[in-house]
């Protein structure tokens, strides 16, 4: 092929793309026309409206027409007609939430689908909780479920209620006014880890602070919990930063002897596994030189060498949370949910 031919092909492609006509938007009127029914009947069928009886033959015709035309109902219009929105918004302002929480959220998606709800993770970054609430309110969700205790405040809840959001739920250490609160205090996690390390004779403790965006919302109260234990003992607490990469773990492990630290609460099992491997590779004996504690009690924690001491977090089930969110959306109230309980699981890494 010659250069002239290349230029000609490129020219034809540009002409073709410029001449391309916009695709016509398919509406419910098109579906009604093809099926030979009214737009109201199309609406009754596609929205599964129970109050209006439609024969199975007519229902089949409408569904076949919608499938043929590739018609997708407009969610916002449907919500306007119904006077409610089944969108459940979960703020996701973190870059790495871990296997425990990501698996739980996946289960929650499934459970909420049973109630006809659609779950959306909102990954926006905001200067303050009220700005965040305003951005969430623009989507007019039926529910907002905040997994960290700082993103949904009383002021933010007021913004959302004024926008018509009926269901507000948050995992938080203290009750939030106007919000169904599930008790979850990360500070208790740090207390439990530090108490265990001190009880084992460790006096120079490190608390791992992940470098990944957003995780400080969970790591900072865990550090505060460890420091509260140290304040009542002869132990000291030193925060150490680490990214979720083996290279970052190796960099931290190489300077471990100079830091003279004999115990570490490594934020969660995933960071702990990285640090444990790096420490061993650098000749640091676990638990002789340093005791290591993780959190979440993942399946892989027991498979580490040595097996990893961890903290199990007993969360309310996804089914319980989904049922409560649905109840809030329907009635504005729901029965209280059990809080998150941390429990130490002692293994040989400490």
N, C-alpha and C positions, 0 to 999 in steps of 0.2 A: 504494500500500500504506500502511495506517495504522499508527500506533504499536502499537495493540493487536495487530494481526496480526504485527508484528515480534516482540513479546513472546511470542506464542503459538508462533511457529516456533522461537524460541530455546528455549522450554520443551520442545517436542517433541524437538529435537535433543539436549538434555541428557538427557531421559528415555531416548532411544534409545541414547545412549552409555553410560548407567548400566546398561541392561538387556543390553548386549552380552556374550555369553558368551565365555570364553577359547577359542581355537582348540585342538582336541585335537592333541597331539603325535603325529606319525606315527612308528612304530617299525618295525624290521625284521620283527617279528611280523605287522604289518599287510601288509607286502609279501609275506611268505611265504603268508599266508592268501589274498590276492588271486591270487597266482601258482599256488597249489596245490602248494607245495613246503615243505621244512623251512627253519627259520631258518638252519641250517648251510649249506644250499645258497645261500641269499640272501647269506650272508657270503662264501662261496667266489666267487660271481659278482661282487659289488660290490667285493671286495678283490682281484679278479683273482688268486686263489690258484692258482699253477701246479701245486702238489702234488696237487690234487684235480681230476679230469676231470669236466667238466659238458658235456652235449650242447649243441649250438648252439640247438636248439629250446627247451631249458630256460633257457638263458642269455637268449634273446630274451624269454621270458615274464617272467623276473625283472626285466630292464631295463625292459620295458613297464610292469610293475606299479609299479616305483619311480618311473617318469616320471609315471604317472597320479596317484599319491598325493603326488608332490612330495617324495619321501623323499631326505634327504641323510645319508650315513653320518656317525657321530660320530668326529671325528679322534682325540680323546683315547682313546676306547675301542679304536679300531683300532690305535693305537700300543701300547696296553697288551697287546693280543692278540699283536701282532707282536714285542713286546719291543724296539721301536726307534721313533724318531720321525724323520720326514723333514723336519722344520721347520728351516730355516736362518735364524738370527736375525742381522741386521746392525744394530748400534747406529747410530742416526742422530741424534746430539745436536747437529746443526748446522742452522741455518736456511737456509743457502744453500751448496750444495756445488759449484756450477758445472757447466757443460755437459759438460766432459770426464768427470767422475766420474759424473754422473747418467746419461749415455749408456752408460758402462761398466757401471753397475749394472743398467740395463735389459737389456743383453746378457747379464749374469750370470743374471738371472731366467730368460731363455730357455734358457740352457745348463743350469741346474740342473733345469729342468723335464724335460729329457731323462733325468734320473736319478730322476724321480718326486719331486723335492724341491719344497717350497713355501718361497718367500723372504718374510720379514717384516722390515720396517724398524721398529725400536723407538726411539721418540723421547723416552724418559723423561729426566728431569734428576735427577742424583744428586750427593750430597756428596762421594763418593769412589769409586774403582774397585771396592772390595769391595761396597759398597752396590749399585752397578750390577750386579755379577755375581750378587748374590743375587736381584735383580729379574728378571734374564734367566733364572736357574735355575728360578724359579717356573713358567715356561712349558715347562720340560723340552724344550728344542730338541735336535735331533740335532747341530747345529753352531752355533758363534758365529764370525762373521767381522767383526773390528774393522778399520775403515779408517784410524783414526788411532792413533798410537803410544802414547797415554796411557790409553786407556779399558780395555785388557785387560792387567793386570799378573799377576805370578806368583801373588800372593795371590788375585786374582780367578779365575785359572785353576784354582787348587786348589778353590775353592768350586764351580765349574762341573763339574769332574771328579767331585767327591763327589756331585753331583746326577745323574751319569750321562751328561753331555755328552761324546761321544767325539771330536768334531772341533772343534779350537780353532785359529783362524788369525788373524794380525794383520799389518798393514802397519806396521812399526816400524823405527826406526833401529838398534836393537840387538836381539839374540835375547832372547826372553822365555821363561823356564823353563816347560816343559810346553806350549808353544805353537808351532805351525808358523809361523815368522816369515818374511814377505816383506820384504826389506830396502828401506826407503824412508826416506831421511833428508832432511827438508825443509831442514835446515841447509845441505846441499850446494846446494840450489836458490838460497838467499840468497848463498852464496859465489860461485856462477857468475855471478849477475846483477851483484854488486858488482865482481867482478874485471873484467868486461866494461866497466862504466862507468868504472872507474879507468883501465883500459888506454886508454880513449878520451879521457883527459885530464880527466875529471870528478872534482872533489874535494869537493864539498858535496852529499852524497847524501841523498835521502829514501827511506824504506821505508814503503809504504802499509800501514796496519793497518785491516782492515775492522771496521766497528762491528757487523756482524751477529753474532748469537749463535753461539758455538761455533767460529768460524773462527780464534780465537786459538790453538787447538791446532796449526794449520798455519802461521799468520802469525808467531807468536813464535819458533819455530826459524829461520824464514827471516830474521827481523830479527837473530837471534844470528849467523847465518852472515855476513850483511853486516857486522856489527860486527867479526867476527873478521878480515875483510879490511882494514877501516879501521884496526884496531889495528896492522897491519904496514906501513901506508902513512901518507901525510900527509892522507888523506881523513878526513872526518867523516861520521857517519850520524845522521840525525834521523828518528824515527818520526813519521808524520803520520796522523791518523785520517780516514776517509771512509766514509760509508754508501753502499749500492748504489742511489743515486738521482742523477739529473742535478743536482738542486738541491744536494746535498751536494758533488758534484764542482765545481760553479761556486763554491760558498763557499770551497773549498780553493784553487781557481785564482785567485780574486780577491786572495788574500793571498800569492800565490807570490813576487812581486817583493820584498815585505818580508822573506820568509824567506831570500832569496838562495840558493836551491838550484839546482844545475845538472844534476842527474841524479836519476831516481826509479825504483825498482823497485816496480811498482804491484800487487803481490800476484798477480794473474792477468790474463788477456787481457780479461775482462769489466770489471773495475775499471779496467784500463789504457785501454780504449776510452772509457769515460766521462770519465776524467781528461784523456785526449788531446783529446777534443772540447771540453771545458770550457776547457782551456788555450788552444787555438787561438781559441775564441770570445772569450776575454779578452785576445787580442793577444799571447800568449806564443808565441814561435816554437819549433817542435819540428822538428829537434833543435838549432837554433842556440842558443837560450836554455836549453833543458833537454832532456836525452835521456830517453826513456821506454822501459822494458823491462817486458814482461808475462810470463805463464807459461801453459802448456798447449798453445800452438800450435794454437788453434782455426782453423777455415777463415776466420773473419772477421778474424783478425789480419793476414793478407796483404792484405785489402781496405780496411784503414784508410788514411787519408791524413794523413801519410805511412804507408806500411806499417810494421806494428809489429814491432820486435825482441821476441823471446819465447824461452821455454825449453820445449822439447818434453820431455814426460815419457813415456818408453817403458815402459808398464805390461805386466806379463804379461797375456796375452789372457784374456778371460772364460772361454773354453773350457778353458784351462789351469787356472785357479783352480777352476772347477766340477769338473773331473776330480780335482783334488787334494782338494777338500772331500769328494767322494764316496768317495775312497779312504780318507780319514781316518775317515769314518763307518763304512765297511765293515770296515777292518782296523786302525784306530788309528794307522797310519803312512802317509806319502806321500813321494814323491821331492821334494827341494828345488825351489822355484820360482825363476826368475830375479828379481833385484831390480829396482827402478824406477831407470832411468838418466836423469838430466837432461842435455839437450844444447842448447847455445845455437844459436838461429836468428837470424842477424844480418840486420836490414832497416834501412830508412832512418830510423826514429824515433830511432836512436842513432848 
